[in-house]
């Protein structure tokens, strides 16, 4: 009887799962904003394939050196903009950033630039004032930027999704920033090995801070993002150990649209808010980089 009961419950769970998938497919098949295949499994270039393209890009364009005019500087940071047909919050971010004469000449974007198919041109049109002012935005790719096979479009506009750059201050301090491609919820084999080599080769260069930024957060605390765009436990532990061994100061993440601060093995993991229009609690983040790193969160709606 117990075996029969277990079999019945197992069958019911299987039926429930099947029905759920069918209902999800029916609900999303008519929506251009949801890539059902992309939600369930990777159909575009693999992380290793994107990494290879990024390394070719880096080889051609090199790695940036940014010189700031203050020892303590501010870095404007946005994530999960999800641009479709409106850019109110993005425009506010750009306006605030350009009006802040004390801000660093670069800012960070942690991915999910767009919401669905297309709209990359629309996003780029609205951040063009940043480059026109002689400043720049450093990007890394989000899962929504990969849906509907859009990696090529992202790559043509934003370039490499895996790279590093250095920031130099007047007193001789320097900080290292590392962008990681976590659009599929994994670094893949090649990117992970590259990350360790970068950290190993640069750990004796006297950096004041090492700051990693990526889209997908490492510490999953709910199931809101499904299973295809979250790190598994083994990879999270491996990377957390790597960050600890090489004295990473801060790991910036987005993805869940909800702010979270986790300290694990003396490394700070900051998950920032979404900037998406119509989101009830949309914020951007300002990092204050000095001897210590502090954060300000600016509500935009």
C-alpha positions as CSV (number, residue, x, y, z in Angstrom):
1,X,0.0,0.0,0.0
2,X,2.8,2.4,0.9
3,X,4.5,1.7,-2.5
4,X,1.3,2.3,-4.3
5,X,0.7,5.6,-2.5
6,X,4.3,6.7,-3.3
7,X,3.6,5.8,-7.0
8,X,0.3,7.7,-7.1
9,X,1.9,10.9,-5.6
10,X,4.8,10.6,-8.0
11,X,2.4,10.3,-10.9
12,X,0.4,13.3,-9.7
13,X,3.5,15.4,-9.4
14,X,4.5,14.4,-13.0
15,X,1.1,15.3,-14.3
16,X,1.2,18.6,-12.4
17,X,4.6,19.5,-13.9
18,X,3.4,18.6,-17.4
19,X,0.3,20.6,-17.1
20,X,2.3,23.6,-15.7
21,X,4.7,23.5,-18.6
22,X,1.8,23.2,-21.1
23,X,-0.1,26.2,-19.5
24,X,3.1,28.2,-19.5
25,X,3.7,27.5,-23.1
26,X,0.1,28.5,-24.0
27,X,0.4,31.7,-22.0
28,X,3.7,32.7,-23.5
29,X,3.6,31.5,-27.0
30,X,1.7,34.6,-28.1
31,X,4.0,37.0,-26.2
32,X,7.0,38.5,-27.8
33,X,8.3,39.4,-24.4
34,X,8.9,35.8,-23.2
35,X,11.2,33.4,-24.8
36,X,9.9,30.1,-23.5
37,X,12.8,28.1,-25.0
38,X,15.3,30.5,-23.5
39,X,13.7,30.2,-20.1
40,X,14.0,26.4,-20.1
41,X,17.4,25.9,-21.8
42,X,20.1,27.6,-23.7
43,X,19.5,27.9,-27.5
44,X,22.0,30.6,-28.3
45,X,25.7,30.6,-28.2
46,X,27.1,28.8,-25.1
47,X,29.1,30.7,-22.4
48,X,32.3,29.3,-23.8
49,X,31.5,30.4,-27.3
50,X,30.6,34.0,-26.1
51,X,33.8,33.9,-24.1
52,X,35.9,33.1,-27.1
53,X,34.3,36.0,-29.0
54,X,34.9,38.3,-26.1
55,X,38.6,37.4,-25.9
56,X,39.0,38.1,-29.6
57,X,37.4,41.5,-29.0
58,X,39.7,42.2,-26.1
59,X,42.7,41.2,-28.1
60,X,41.7,43.7,-30.8
61,X,40.6,46.6,-28.5
62,X,42.8,46.1,-25.4
63,X,41.9,46.7,-21.7
64,X,41.0,50.2,-20.5
65,X,42.9,52.3,-18.1
66,X,40.7,55.0,-16.5
67,X,42.2,58.0,-14.7
68,X,40.0,59.8,-12.1
69,X,40.8,63.2,-10.6
70,X,39.9,62.3,-7.0
71,X,41.2,59.6,-4.7
72,X,37.7,58.9,-3.6
73,X,35.3,58.7,-6.6
74,X,31.7,57.8,-7.3
75,X,30.6,55.1,-9.7
76,X,27.0,55.2,-11.0
77,X,25.6,51.7,-11.5
78,X,22.4,50.5,-13.1
79,X,20.9,47.1,-13.7
80,X,17.8,45.4,-15.2
81,X,16.6,48.4,-17.2
82,X,14.4,46.1,-19.5
83,X,13.8,48.8,-22.1
84,X,10.9,48.2,-24.3
85,X,8.9,51.3,-25.3
86,X,9.6,53.8,-22.5
87,X,12.9,55.0,-21.0
88,X,11.8,57.3,-18.2
89,X,14.0,55.8,-15.5
90,X,16.9,55.4,-17.9
91,X,16.6,59.0,-18.9
92,X,16.6,60.0,-15.2
93,X,19.7,58.0,-14.6
94,X,21.6,59.5,-17.6
95,X,20.5,63.0,-16.5
96,X,21.6,62.6,-12.9
97,X,24.9,61.0,-13.9
98,X,25.8,63.8,-16.4
99,X,24.8,66.5,-13.9
100,X,27.1,65.1,-11.2
101,X,30.4,66.7,-11.9
102,X,32.0,64.7,-9.1
103,X,31.1,61.3,-10.7
104,X,33.8,59.1,-12.2
105,X,34.1,59.3,-16.1
106,X,32.6,55.8,-16.3
107,X,29.6,53.9,-15.1
108,X,28.5,50.3,-14.9
109,X,25.6,48.4,-16.4
110,X,24.9,44.9,-15.0
111,X,22.8,43.6,-17.8
112,X,19.2,43.0,-18.9
113,X,19.4,46.1,-21.0
114,X,16.2,45.2,-22.9
115,X,13.0,43.4,-22.2
116,X,12.4,41.3,-25.2
117,X,13.1,41.3,-29.0
118,X,14.9,44.3,-30.4
119,X,15.1,47.7,-28.6
120,X,18.9,47.7,-28.4
121,X,19.0,50.7,-30.7
122,X,16.4,52.4,-28.6
123,X,18.5,51.9,-25.5
124,X,21.7,53.1,-27.2
125,X,19.9,56.2,-28.4
126,X,19.1,57.2,-24.9
127,X,22.5,56.6,-23.4
128,X,24.3,58.4,-26.3
129,X,24.6,61.6,-24.2
130,X,27.0,59.8,-21.9
131,X,29.5,59.0,-24.7
132,X,28.8,62.5,-26.2
133,X,30.0,63.9,-22.9
134,X,33.2,62.0,-23.0
135,X,32.2,59.4,-20.5
136,X,31.6,55.7,-21.0
137,X,29.5,52.8,-19.8
138,X,31.0,49.4,-19.1
139,X,28.5,46.6,-19.8
140,X,28.0,43.0,-19.1
141,X,25.3,40.8,-20.5
142,X,22.0,39.7,-18.8
143,X,19.8,36.7,-19.6
144,X,17.2,38.9,-21.3
145,X,19.9,40.3,-23.6
146,X,20.4,36.7,-24.8
147,X,16.8,35.7,-25.3
148,X,15.6,35.3,-28.9
149,X,19.2,34.7,-30.0
150,X,20.2,38.3,-29.5
151,X,23.8,37.8,-28.5
152,X,25.1,39.1,-31.8
153,X,23.1,42.3,-31.4
154,X,24.4,42.8,-27.9
155,X,27.9,42.1,-29.0
156,X,27.8,44.5,-31.9
157,X,26.7,47.3,-29.7
158,X,28.3,46.6,-26.3
159,X,31.3,44.6,-27.2
160,X,32.9,42.0,-24.9
161,X,31.0,40.7,-22.0
162,X,34.1,39.4,-20.2
163,X,37.0,41.7,-19.6
164,X,38.8,43.8,-17.0
165,X,39.9,47.5,-16.6
166,X,41.9,49.5,-14.2
167,X,41.2,52.8,-12.4
168,X,44.0,55.1,-11.3
169,X,43.7,57.8,-8.7
170,X,45.9,60.9,-8.1
171,X,47.6,59.5,-5.0
172,X,48.8,56.4,-6.9
173,X,46.0,54.0,-5.8
174,X,44.5,51.7,-8.4
175,X,41.4,49.5,-8.5
176,X,40.7,46.5,-10.7
177,X,37.3,45.9,-12.2
178,X,36.4,42.5,-13.7
179,X,33.3,42.0,-15.9
180,X,31.9,38.4,-16.0
181,X,29.3,36.9,-18.4
182,X,26.7,35.1,-16.3
183,X,23.8,35.4,-18.7
184,X,23.1,31.7,-18.6
185,X,23.7,31.3,-14.9
186,X,27.2,29.9,-15.3
187,X,30.6,31.1,-16.3
188,X,31.4,28.0,-18.3
189,X,34.8,26.3,-18.2
190,X,36.9,28.7,-20.2
191,X,35.7,31.9,-18.5
192,X,36.2,30.4,-15.0
193,X,39.8,29.5,-15.9
194,X,40.4,32.9,-17.3
195,X,39.0,34.5,-14.1
196,X,41.4,32.5,-11.9
197,X,44.4,33.4,-14.1
198,X,43.5,37.1,-14.1
199,X,43.2,37.1,-10.3
200,X,46.3,35.0,-9.8
201,X,48.4,37.2,-12.2
202,X,47.2,40.5,-10.7
203,X,47.0,39.7,-7.0
204,X,50.5,41.2,-6.3
205,X,49.9,44.4,-8.3
206,X,48.9,46.4,-5.2
207,X,45.3,47.0,-6.0
208,X,43.3,48.9,-3.4
209,X,40.1,47.1,-4.4
210,X,39.2,44.3,-6.8
211,X,35.5,44.7,-7.9
212,X,33.7,42.0,-9.9
213,X,30.5,42.9,-11.7
214,X,28.1,40.5,-13.4
215,X,24.4,40.0,-14.0
216,X,23.3,36.8,-12.2
217,X,23.5,36.8,-8.4
218,X,25.5,34.1,-6.7
219,X,23.3,33.5,-3.6
220,X,19.9,32.3,-4.7
221,X,17.3,33.0,-2.0
222,X,14.1,32.2,-3.9
223,X,12.9,30.5,-7.2
224,X,11.7,33.7,-8.9
225,X,14.3,33.4,-11.7
226,X,13.8,29.8,-12.6
227,X,16.6,27.3,-13.0
228,X,18.4,28.3,-16.2
229,X,19.8,31.6,-15.1
230,X,21.0,30.9,-11.6
231,X,24.4,29.5,-10.5
232,X,24.3,26.0,-9.1
233,X,25.5,25.4,-5.5
234,X,28.8,23.8,-6.5
235,X,29.8,26.7,-8.9
236,X,28.8,29.3,-6.3
237,X,31.0,27.7,-3.7
238,X,33.9,27.4,-6.1
239,X,33.7,31.1,-7.2
240,X,33.2,32.3,-3.6
241,X,36.3,30.4,-2.6
242,X,38.2,32.0,-5.6
243,X,37.0,35.5,-4.6
244,X,38.1,35.0,-1.0
245,X,41.5,33.6,-1.9
246,X,42.4,36.6,-4.1
247,X,40.9,39.3,-1.8
248,X,38.1,40.5,-4.0
249,X,36.4,43.5,-2.2
250,X,33.0,43.6,-3.8
251,X,30.9,41.5,-6.2
252,X,28.1,43.5,-7.9
253,X,25.0,41.6,-9.2
254,X,21.5,42.3,-10.5
255,X,19.0,39.9,-11.9
256,X,16.4,39.6,-9.1
257,X,15.3,43.2,-9.1
258,X,15.6,43.3,-5.3
259,X,18.5,44.7,-3.2
260,X,20.4,42.3,-1.1
261,X,23.7,42.5,0.8
262,X,25.5,39.3,1.7
263,X,29.0,38.9,3.2
264,X,30.5,35.5,2.7
265,X,34.2,34.7,3.5
266,X,34.9,38.4,4.0
267,X,33.7,39.3,0.5
268,X,30.8,41.7,0.0
269,X,28.1,40.6,-2.4
270,X,25.8,43.5,-3.3
271,X,22.7,42.8,-5.4
272,X,21.3,46.0,-6.8
273,X,17.8,47.1,-7.6
274,X,16.2,47.2,-11.0
275,X,15.9,50.5,-13.0
276,X,13.0,49.2,-15.1
277,X,10.1,51.6,-15.9
278,X,6.9,50.8,-14.1
279,X,8.7,48.8,-11.4
280,X,7.3,50.0,-8.1
281,X,10.7,50.4,-6.4
282,X,13.2,51.4,-9.1
283,X,16.6,52.6,-8.0
284,X,20.0,53.1,-9.3
285,X,23.2,52.7,-7.1
286,X,26.1,55.0,-6.5
287,X,29.3,53.3,-5.3
288,X,31.6,55.5,-3.2
289,X,35.1,54.1,-3.8
290,X,37.9,55.1,-1.4
291,X,39.7,53.4,1.4
292,X,36.4,51.7,2.0
293,X,33.4,51.1,-0.4
294,X,30.1,52.6,0.5
295,X,26.8,52.7,-1.4
296,X,23.9,55.1,-2.0
297,X,20.6,54.0,-3.5
298,X,18.7,56.6,-5.5
299,X,14.9,56.0,-6.0
300,X,13.8,57.2,-9.4
301,X,10.0,56.8,-9.2
